[in-house]
Structures are given as structure tokens and as C-alpha cells.
Amino acid sequence: MADTDDFQNAKLYDAIVNEKETEVLERCQQFPDGPLHVLTIHKDTVLHLALYYSGPSLVLKLLNSLTAEQLAKIAQKNEVGSTILHEVAPNDELVRAAEVMVRLNPELLFILNDYGETPLFRSARYGQIKMFKCLACEMRKIKSEAECRTYHRRRSTTTTILHTSIVSEHFGG
């Protein structure tokens, strides 16, 4: 059975990397977790990999294909504790996908990865201004301004988002 699973995983991985949207969507249906099926030794799901290798089209289709049972697992983390929202944050081209993710589970905004970073923090670190504005706006819809400020720091070093933006030379906008 393991050989069959490995073979199916390899085929799905290949379809993602080669941006074969129809094949990815069909192959996801073969797994109970669908787009949240863990595909790598680093605990990356199909959605994580689609964010790395594909464009917004596939990511949005995968998000829209999630069933109610699969939605319960949308906050699943990879090996470094990053959710799919953490992985979408460093890419302004995926703002629409981020909006869908937040609509599906607003708590994704506040989850810290193993580095103590929120998705908002990651968007600033990588200079993604559109994404930063989107995530900040979504956070303010849920939490007060004072509560939001607690998520403007990296927990382990108390580095602020502003400090990170300056150090990585991503400021302005």
C-alpha cells in the first residue's frame, strides 16, 4: 500500500510542479484530505506546494474545492509551523487567495509559526505592500487596534514589523 501511496504522491507532486491544474484537482479528489493532503517530508500540503510552484488560479481552485471536513484542517502547519496563510503572505500576486483563506478561517491571521511570525509579519519582511495592507485590514475587522499591535512583533525577539521592514530594506509604499 505504501508503494501505491508514494506513487500517487509523486504523480500529484509532478502535476503541481508542472502546473497541470486539471490533473492536480483530479488527483486531490483521491485523498480524504484533498488539497490539505500532506505531500512532503516537511509536512507541506498540496496547497502549500501550489503556493510555491503555481499561480493564483490553481490556489483559488484548490481553496474552492475544500469540503466542510477538510475546512476543519485549514490551519494545518508544515514542519516550520507555517500555515497556508503564512506561505501566501510573501506574494502580492496572491492577495485574492489570502482573502479567501481569511474568509474560510479568520484565525489564520493570528497563528504564529515556529519563528514567532504571523502572516502579517511575513508580508512586511518580504516587502509585500498589497498583502500587508490586506492582512492588516482583515486583522482590524476582528481585533481592536490595541490587540492588533501585539501581533506586530516577532514573539521570540520582540522585533517589530517596522524594524524588519527597514532591515530587509522593504519600506515605503
Contact map, one row per residue, 1 for C-alpha under 8 A:
11111000000000000000000000000000000000000000000000000000000000000000000000000000000000000000000000000000000000000000000000000000000000000000000000000000000000000000000000000
11111100000000000000000000000000000000000000000000000000000000000000000000000000000000000000000000000000000000000000000000000000000000000000000000000000000000000000000000000
11111110000000000000000000000000000000000000000000000000000000000000000000000000000000000000000000000000000000000000000000000000000000000000000000000000000000000000000000000
11111111000000000000000000000000000000000000000000000000000000000000000000000000000000000000000000000000000000000000000000000000000000000000000000000000000000000000000000000
11111111100000000000000000000000000000000000000000000000000000000000000000000000000000000000000000000000000000000000000000000000000000000000000000000000000000000000000000000
01111111110000000000000000000000000000000000000000000000000000000000000000000000000000000000000000000000000000000000000000000000000000000000000000000000000000000000000000000
00111111111000000000000000000000000000000000000000000000000000000000000000000000000000000000000000000000000000000000000000000000000000000000000000000000000000000000000000000
00011111111100000000000000100000000000000000000000000000000000000000000000000000000000000000000000000000000000000000000000000000000000000000000000000000000000000000000000000
00001111111110000000000000000000000000100000000000000000000000000000000000000000000000000000000000000000000000000000000000000000000000000000000000000000000000000000000000000
00000111111111000000000000000000000000000000000000000000000000000000000000000000000000000000000000000000000000000000000000000000000000000000000000000000000000000000000000000
00000011111111100000000000000000000000000000000000000000000000000000000000000000000000000000000000000000000000000000000000000000000000000000000000000000000000000000000000000
00000001111111110000001100110000000000000000000000000000000000000000000000000000000000000000000000000000000000000000000000000000000000000000000000000000000000000000000000000
00000000111111111000000000000000000000100000010000000000000000000000000000000000000000000000000000000000000000000000000000000000000000000000000000000000000000000000000000000
00000000011111111100000000000000000000000000000000000000000000000000000000000000000000000000000000000000000000000000000000000000000000000000000000000000000000000000000000000
00000000001111111111101100000000000000000000000000000000000000000000000000000000000000000000000000000000000000000000000000000000000000000000000000000000000000000000000000000
00000000000111111111100100000000000000000000010011001100000000000000000000000000000000000000000000000000000000000000000000000000000000000000000000000000000000000000000000000
00000000000011111111000000000000000000000000000001001100000000000000000000000000000000000000000000000000000000000000000000000000000000000000000000000000000000000000000000000
00000000000001111111000000000000000000000000000000000000000000000000000000000000000000000000000000000000000000000000000000000000000000000000000000000000000000000000000000000
00000000000000111111100000000000000000000000000000001100000000000000000000000000000000000000000000000000000000000000000000000000000000000000000000000000000000000000000000000
00000000000000111111111100000000000000000000000000000000000000000000000000000000000000000000000000000000000000000000000000000000000000000000000000000000000000000000000000000
00000000000000110011111110000000000000000000000000000000010000000000000000000000000000000000000000000000000000000000000000000000000000000000000000000000000000000000000000000
00000000000000000001111111000000000000000000000000000000000000000000000000000000000000000000000000000000000000000000000000000000000000000000000000000000000000000000000000000
00000000000100100001111111100000000000000000000000000000000000000000000000000000000000000000000000000000000000000000000000000000000000000000000000000000000000000000000000000
00000000000100110001111111110000000000000000000000000000000000000000000000000000000000000000000000000000000000000000000000000000000000000000000000000000000000000000000000000
00000000000000000000111111111000000000000000000000000000000011000000000000000000000000000000000000000000000000000000000000000000000000000000000000000000000000000000000000000
00000000000000000000011111111100000000000000000000000000000000000000000000000000000000000000000000000000000000000000000000000000000000000000000000000000000000000000000000000
00000001000100000000001111111110000000000000000000000000000000000000000000000000000000000000000000000000000000000000000000000000000000000000000000000000000000000000000000000
00000000000100000000000111111110111010000000000000000000000000000000000000000000000000000000000000000000000000000000000000000000000000000000000000000000000000000000000000000
00000000000000000000000011111111010000000000000000000000000000000000000000000000000000000000000000000000000000000000000000000000000000000000000000000000000000000000000000000
00000000000000000000000001111111010000000000000000000000000000000000000000000000000000000000000000000000000000000000000000000000000000000000000000000000000000000000000000000
00000000000000000000000000111111110010000000000000000000000000000000000000000000000000000000000000000000000000000000000000000000000000000000000000000000000000000000000000000
00000000000000000000000000001111110010000000000000000000000000000000000000000000000000000000000000000000000000000000000000000000000000000000000000000000000000000000000000000
00000000000000000000000000010011111110000000000000000000000000000000010000000000000000000000000000000000000000000000000000000000000000000000000000000000000000000000000000000
00000000000000000000000000011111111110000000010000000000000000000100010000000000000000000000000000000000000000000000000000000000000000000000000000000000000000000000000000000
00000000000000000000000000010000111110000000111000000000000001101100000000000000000000000000000000000000000000000000000000000000000000000000000000000000000000000000000000000
00000000000000000000000000000000111111000000111000000000000000000000010011010000000000000000000000000000000000000000000000000000000000000000000000000000000000000000000000000
00000000000000000000000000010011111111100000110000000000000000000000000000000000000000000000000000000000000000000000000000000000000000000000000000000000000000000000000000000
00000000000000000000000000000000000111110011110000000000000000000000000000000000000000000000000000000000000000000000000000000000000000000000000000000000000000000000000000000
00000000100010000000000000000000000011111011110000000000000000000000000000000000000000000000000000000000000000000000000000000000000000000000000000000000000000000000000000000
00000000000000000000000000000000000001111111100000000000000000000000000000000000000000000000000000000000000000000000000000000000000000000000000000000000000000000000000000000
00000000000000000000000000000000000000111111000000000000000000000000000000000000000000000000000000000000000000000000000000000000000000000000000000000000000000000000000000000
00000000000000000000000000000000000000011111000000000000000000000000000000000110000000000000000000000000000000000000000000000000000000000000000000000000000000000000000000000
00000000000000000000000000000000000001111111100000000000000000000000000000001110000000000000000000000000000000000000000000000000000000000000000000000000000000000000000000000
00000000000000000000000000000000000001111111111110000000000000000000000000001110000000000000000000000000000000000000000000000000000000000000000000000000000000000000000000000
00000000000000000000000000000000001111110011111110000000000000000000000000000100000000000000000000000000000000000000000000000000000000000000000000000000000000000000000000000
00000000000010010000000000000000011111100001111111000000000000000000000000000000000000000000000000000000000000000000000000000000000000000000000000000000000000000000000000000
00000000000000000000000000000000001100000001111111100000001001100000000000000000000100000000000000000000000000000000000000000000000000000000000000000000000000000000000000000
00000000000000000000000000000000000000000001111111110000000000000000000000000000001100100000000000000000000000000000000000000000000000000000000000000000000000000000000000000
00000000000000010000000000000000000000000001111111111100000000000000000000000000000000000000000000000000000000000000000000000000000000000000000000000000000000000000000000000
00000000000000011000000000000000000000000000011111111110011000000000000000000000000000000000000000000000000000000000000000000000000000000000000000000000000000000000000000000
00000000000000000000000000000000000000000000001111111111001000000000000000000000000100110000000000000000000000000000000000000000000000000000000000000000000000000000000000000
00000000000000000000000000000000000000000000000111111100000000000000000000000000000000100000000000000000000000000000000000000000000000000000000000000000000000000000000000000
00000000000000011010000000000000000000000000000011111110000000000000000000000000000000000000000000000000000000000000000000000000000000000000000000000000000000000000000000000
00000000000000011010000000000000000000000000000011111111111000000000000000000000000000000000000000000000000000000000000000000000000000000000000000000000000000000000000000000
00000000000000000000000000000000000000000000000001101111111000000000000000000000000000000000010000000000000000000000000000000000000000000000000000000000000000000000000000000
00000000000000000000000000000000000000000000000000100111111100000000000000000000000000000000110110000000000000000000000000000000000000000000000000000000000000000000000000000
00000000000000000000000000000000000000000000000000000111111110000000000000000000000000000000000000000000000000000000000000000000000000000000000000000000000000000000000000000
00000000000000000000100000000000000000000000000001000111111111000000000000000000000000000000000000000000000000000000000000000000000000000000000000000000000000000000000000000
00000000000000000000000000000000000000000000001001100111111111100000000000000000000000000000000010000000000000000000000000000000000000000000000000000000000000000000000000000
00000000000000000000000000000000000000000000000000000001111111110000000000000000000000000000000010010000000000000000000000000000000000000000000000000000000000000000000000000
00000000000000000000000010000000000000000000000000000000111111111000000000000000000000000000000000000000000000000000000000000000000000000000000000000000000000000000000000000
00000000000000000000000010000000001000000000001000000000011111111100000000000000000000000000000000000000000000000000000000000000000000000000000000000000000000000000000000000
00000000000000000000000000000000001000000000001000000000001111111100000000000000000000000000000010011000000000000000000000000000000000000000000000000000000000000000000000000
00000000000000000000000000000000000000000000000000000000000111111100000000000000000000000000000000000000000000000000000000000000000000000000000000000000000000000000000000000
00000000000000000000000000000000001000000000000000000000000011111110000000000000000000000000000000000000000000000000000000000000000000000000000000000000000000000000000000000
00000000000000000000000000000000011000000000000000000000000001111111011000000000000000000000000000000000000000000000000000000000000000000000000000000000000000000000000000000
00000000000000000000000000000000000000000000000000000000000000001111111000000000000000000000000000000000000000000000000000000000000000000000000000000000000000000000000000000
00000000000000000000000000000000000000000000000000000000000000000111111100000000000000000000000000000000000000000000000000000000000000000000000000000000000000000000000000000
00000000000000000000000000000000000000000000000000000000000000000011111110000000000000000000000000000000000000000000000000000000000000000000000000000000000000000000000000000
00000000000000000000000000000000110100000000000000000000000000000111111111000000000000000000000000000000000000000000000000000000000000000000000000000000000000000000000000000
00000000000000000000000000000000000000000000000000000000000000000111111111000000000000000000000000000001000000000000000000000000000000000000000000000000000000000000000000000
00000000000000000000000000000000000000000000000000000000000000000001111111100000000000000000000000000000000000000000000000000000000000000000000000000000000000000000000000000
00000000000000000000000000000000000100000000000000000000000000000000111111110000000000000000000000000000000000000000000000000000000000000000000000000000000000000000000000000
00000000000000000000000000000000000100000000000000000000000000000000011111110000001100000000000000000000100000000000000000000000000000000000000000000000000000000000000000000
00000000000000000000000000000000000000000000000000000000000000000000000111111000001100000000000000000000100100000000000000000000000000000000000000000000000000000000000000000
00000000000000000000000000000000000100000000000000000000000000000000000011111100001100000000000000000000000000000000000000000000000000000000000000000000000000000000000000000
00000000000000000000000000000000000000000011000000000000000000000000000000111111111100000000000000000000000000000000000000000000000000000000000000000000000000000000000000000
00000000000000000000000000000000000000000111100000000000000000000000000000011111111000000000000000000000000000000000000000000000000000000000000000000000000000000000000000000
00000000000000000000000000000000000000000111000000000000000000000000000000001111110000000000000000000000000000000000000000000000000000000000000000000000000000000000000000000
00000000000000000000000000000000000000000000000000000000000000000000000000001111110000000000000000000000000000001110000000000000000000000000000000000000000000000000000000000
00000000000000000000000000000000000000000000000000000000000000000000000000001111111000000000000000000000000000011100000000000000000000000000000000000000000000000000000000000
00000000000000000000000000000000000000000000000000000000000000000000000000001111111111100000000000000000000000011100000000000000000000000000000000000000000000000000000000000
00000000000000000000000000000000000000000000000100000000000000000000000001111100111111100000000000000000000100101000000000000000000000000000000000000000000000000000000000000
00000000000000000000000000000000000000000000001100100000000000000000000001111000011111110000000000000000000000000000000000000000000000000000000000000000000000000000000000000
00000000000000000000000000000000000000000000000000000000000000000000000000000000011111111000000001001000000110000000001000000000000000000000000000000000000000000000000000000
00000000000000000000000000000000000000000000000000000000000000000000000000000000011111111100000000000000000000001000011001000000000000000000000000000000000000000000000000000
00000000000000000000000000000000000000000000000100110000000000000000000000000000011111111100000000000000000000000000001000000000000000000000000000000000000000000000000000000
00000000000000000000000000000000000000000000000000100000000000000000000000000000000111111110011011000000000000000000000000000000000000000000000000000000000000000000000000000
00000000000000000000000000000000000000000000000000000000000000000000000000000000000011111111011001000000000000000000001101100001001100000000000000000000000000000000000000000
00000000000000000000000000000000000000000000000000000000000000000000000000000000000001111111000000000000000000000000000001111111001000000000000000000000000000000000000000000
00000000000000000000000000000000000000000000000000000000000000000000000000000000000000011111111000000000000000000000000000100001001000000000000000000000000000000000000000000
00000000000000000000000000000000000000000000000000000000000000000000000000000000000000001111111000000000000000000000000000000001111000000000000000000000000000000000000000000
00000000000000000000000000000000000000000000000000000001000000000000000000000000000000000011111100000000000000000000000000000000000000000000000000000000000000000000000000000
00000000000000000000000000000000000000000000000000000011000000000000000000000000000000011011111111000000000000000000000000000000001000000000000000000000000000000000000000000
00000000000000000000000000000000000000000000000000000000000000000000000000000000000000011011111111100000000000000000000000000000011001000000000000000000000000000000000000000
00000000000000000000000000000000000000000000000000000001000000000000000000000000000000000000111111110000000000000000000000000000000000000000000000000000000000000000000000000
00000000000000000000000000000000000000000000000000000001001100100000000000000000000000010000011111111000000000000000000000000000000000000000000000000000000000000000000000000
00000000000000000000000000000000000000000000000000000000000000000000000000000000000010011000011111111100000000000000000000000000001000100000000000000000000000000000000000000
00000000000000000000000000000000000000000000000000000000000000000000000000000000000000000000001111111110000000000000000000000000000001000000000000000000000000000000000000000
00000000000000000000000000000000000000000000000000000000000100100000000000000000000000000000000111111111000000000000000000000000000000000000000000000000000000000000000000000
00000000000000000000000000000000000000000000000000000000000000100000000000000000000010000000000011111111110100000000000000000000000000000000000000000000000000000000000000000
00000000000000000000000000000000000000000000000000000000000000000000000000000000000000000000000001111111111110000000000000000000000000000100000000000000000000000000000000000
00000000000000000000000000000000000000000000000000000000000000000000000000000000000000000000000000111111110000000000000000000000000000000000000000000000000000000000000000000
00000000000000000000000000000000000000000000000000000000000000000000001000000000000000000000000000011111110000000000000000000000000000000000000000000000000000000000000000000
00000000000000000000000000000000000000000000000000000000000000000000000001100000000000000000000000001111111100000000000000000000000000000000000000000000000000000000000000000
00000000000000000000000000000000000000000000000000000000000000000000000000000000000000000000000000001111111110000000000000000000000000000000010000000000000000000000000000000
00000000000000000000000000000000000000000000000000000000000000000000000000000000000000000000000000000100111111100000000000000000000000000000000000000000000000000000000000000
00000000000000000000000000000000000000000000000000000000000000000000000000100000001010000000000000001100111111100000000000000000000000000000000000000000000000000000000000000
00000000000000000000000000000000000000000000000000000000000000000000000000000000000010000000000000000100011111100000011100000000000000100010000000000000000000000000000000000
00000000000000000000000000000000000000000000000000000000000000000000000000000000000000000000000000000000001111110000011000000000000000000000000000000010000000000000000000000
00000000000000000000000000000000000000000000000000000000000000000000000000000000001000000000000000000000001111111000011000000000000000000000000000000000000000000000000000000
00000000000000000000000000000000000000000000000000000000000000000000000000000000110000000000000000000000000001111111111000000000000000000000000000000000000000000000000000000
00000000000000000000000000000000000000000000000000000000000000000000000000000001111001000000000000000000000000111111110000000000000000000000000000000000000000000000000000000
00000000000000000000000000000000000000000000000000000000000000000000000000000001110000000000000000000000000000011111100000000000000000000000000000000000000000000000000000000
00000000000000000000000000000000000000000000000000000000000000000000000000000001000000000000000000000000000000011111100000000000000000000000000000000000011100000000000000000
00000000000000000000000000000000000000000000000000000000000000000000000000000000000000000000000000000000000000011111110000000000000000000000000000000000011100000000000000000
00000000000000000000000000000000000000000000000000000000000000000000000000000000000000000000000000000000000000011111111111000000000000000000000000000000111000000000000000000
00000000000000000000000000000000000000000000000000000000000000000000000000000000000001000000000000000000000011111001111111000000000000000000000000000010010000000000000000000
00000000000000000000000000000000000000000000000000000000000000000000000000000000000011101000000000000000000011110000111111100000000000100000000000000000000000000000000000000
00000000000000000000000000000000000000000000000000000000000000000000000000000000000000001000000000000000000010000000111111110000001100110000000000000001000000000000000000000
00000000000000000000000000000000000000000000000000000000000000000000000000000000000000000000000000000000000000000000111111111000000000000000000000000011110000001000000000000
00000000000000000000000000000000000000000000000000000000000000000000000000000000000001001100000000000000000000000000111111111100000000000000000000000000000000000000000000000
00000000000000000000000000000000000000000000000000000000000000000000000000000000000000001110000000000000000000000000001111111111101100000000000000000000000000000000000000000
00000000000000000000000000000000000000000000000000000000000000000000000000000000000000000100000000000000000000000000000111111111100100000000000000000000000000001101100001000
00000000000000000000000000000000000000000000000000000000000000000000000000000000000000000100000000000000000000000000000011111111000000000000000000000000000000001001100101000
00000000000000000000000000000000000000000000000000000000000000000000000000000000000000000100000000000000000000000000000001111111000000000000000000000000000000000000100101000
00000000000000000000000000000000000000000000000000000000000000000000000000000000000000000100000000000000000000000000000000111111100000000000000000000000000000000000100001100
00000000000000000000000000000000000000000000000000000000000000000000000000000000000000001111000000000000000000000000000000111111111100000000000000000000000000000000000000000
00000000000000000000000000000000000000000000000000000000000000000000000000000000000000000001000000000000000000000000000000110011111110000000000000000000000000000000000000001
00000000000000000000000000000000000000000000000000000000000000000000000000000000000000000001001000000000000000000000000000000001111111000000000000000000000000000000000000000
00000000000000000000000000000000000000000000000000000000000000000000000000000000000000001111011001000000000000000000000100100001111111100000000000000000000000000000000000000
00000000000000000000000000000000000000000000000000000000000000000000000000000000000000001000000000000000000000000000000100110001111111110000000000000000000000000000000000000
00000000000000000000000000000000000000000000000000000000000000000000000000000000000000000000000000000000000000000000000000000000111111111000000000000000000000000000000000000
00000000000000000000000000000000000000000000000000000000000000000000000000000000000000000000001000100000000000000000000000000000011111111100000000000000000000000000000000000
00000000000000000000000000000000000000000000000000000000000000000000000000000000000000000000000001000000000010000000001100000000001111111110000000000000000000000000000000000
00000000000000000000000000000000000000000000000000000000000000000000000000000000000000000000000000000000000000000000000100000000000111111111000000000000000000000000000000000
00000000000000000000000000000000000000000000000000000000000000000000000000000000000000000000000000000000000000000000000000000000000011111111100000000000000000000000000000000
00000000000000000000000000000000000000000000000000000000000000000000000000000000000000000000000000000100000000000000000000000000000001111111110000000000000000000000000000000
00000000000000000000000000000000000000000000000000000000000000000000000000000000000000000000000000000000000010000000000000000000000000111111111000010000000000000000000000000
00000000000000000000000000000000000000000000000000000000000000000000000000000000000000000000000000000000000000000000000000000000000000011111111110010000000000000000000000000
00000000000000000000000000000000000000000000000000000000000000000000000000000000000000000000000000000000000000000000000000000000000000001111111100000000000000000000000000000
00000000000000000000000000000000000000000000000000000000000000000000000000000000000000000000000000000000010000000000000000000000000000000111111100000000000000000000000000000
00000000000000000000000000000000000000000000000000000000000000000000000000000000000000000000000000000000000000000000000000000000000000000011111111110000000000000000000000000
00000000000000000000000000000000000000000000000000000000000000000000000000000000000000000000000000000000000000000000000000000000000000000001111111110000000000000000000000000
00000000000000000000000000000000000000000000000000000000000000000000000000000000000000000000000000000000000000000000000000000000000000000001001111111000000000000000000000000
00000000000000000000000000000000000000000000000000000000000000000000000000000000000000000000000000000000000000000000000000000000000000000000001111111100000000000000000000000
00000000000000000000000000000000000000000000000000000000000000000000000000000000000000000000000000000000000000000000000000000000000000000000001111111110000000000000000000000
00000000000000000000000000000000000000000000000000000000000000000000000000000000000000000000000000000000000000000000000000000000000000000011001111111111000000000000000000000
00000000000000000000000000000000000000000000000000000000000000000000000000000000000000000000000000000000000000000000000000000000000000000000000011111111100000000000000000000
00000000000000000000000000000000000000000000000000000000000000000000000000000000000000000000000000000000000000000000000000000000000000000000000001111111100000000000000000000
00000000000000000000000000000000000000000000000000000000000000000000000000000000000000000000000000000000000001000000010010000000000000000000000000111111110000000000000000000
00000000000000000000000000000000000000000000000000000000000000000000000000000000000000000000000000000000000000000000000110000000000000000000000000011111110000011000000000000
00000000000000000000000000000000000000000000000000000000000000000000000000000000000000000000000000000000000000000000100010000000000000000000000000001111111001111000000000000
00000000000000000000000000000000000000000000000000000000000000000000000000000000000000000000000000000000000000000011110010000000000000000000000000000011111111111000000000000
00000000000000000000000000000000000000000000000000000000000000000000000000000000000000000000000000000000000000000011100000000000000000000000000000000000111111100000000000000
00000000000000000000000000000000000000000000000000000000000000000000000000000000000000000000000000000000000000000011000000000000000000000000000000000000011111000000000000000
00000000000000000000000000000000000000000000000000000000000000000000000000000000000000000000000000000000000000000000000000000000000000000000000000000000011111100000000000000
00000000000000000000000000000000000000000000000000000000000000000000000000000000000000000000000000000000000000000000000000000000000000000000000000000000111111110000000000000
00000000000000000000000000000000000000000000000000000000000000000000000000000000000000000000000000000000000000000000000000000000000000000000000000000000111011111011000000000
00000000000000000000000000000000000000000000000000000000000000000000000000000000000000000000000000000000000000000000000000000000000000000000000000000001110001111111000000000
00000000000000000000000000000000000000000000000000000000000000000000000000000000000000000000000000000000000000000000000010011000000000000000000000000001110000111111100000000
00000000000000000000000000000000000000000000000000000000000000000000000000000000000000000000000000000000000000000000000000010000000000000000000000000000000000011111110000000
00000000000000000000000000000000000000000000000000000000000000000000000000000000000000000000000000000000000000000000000000000000000000000000000000000000000000111111111000000
00000000000000000000000000000000000000000000000000000000000000000000000000000000000000000000000000000000000000000000000000011000000000000000000000000000000000111111111100000
00000000000000000000000000000000000000000000000000000000000000000000000000000000000000000000000000000000000000000000000000011110000000000000000000000000000000001111111111100
00000000000000000000000000000000000000000000000000000000000000000000000000000000000000000000000000000000000000000000000000000000000000000000000000000000000000000111111111100
00000000000000000000000000000000000000000000000000000000000000000000000000000000000000000000000000000000000000000000000000000000000000000000000000000000000000000011111111000
00000000000000000000000000000000000000000000000000000000000000000000000000000000000000000000000000000000000000000000000000001100000000000000000000000000000000000001111111000
00000000000000000000000000000000000000000000000000000000000000000000000000000000000000000000000000000000000000000000000000000000000000000000000000000000000000000000111111100
00000000000000000000000000000000000000000000000000000000000000000000000000000000000000000000000000000000000000000000000000011110000000000000000000000000000000000000111111110
00000000000000000000000000000000000000000000000000000000000000000000000000000000000000000000000000000000000000000000000000000010000000000000000000000000000000000000110011111
00000000000000000000000000000000000000000000000000000000000000000000000000000000000000000000000000000000000000000000000000000000000000000000000000000000000000000000000001111
00000000000000000000000000000000000000000000000000000000000000000000000000000000000000000000000000000000000000000000000000000000100000000000000000000000000000000000000000111
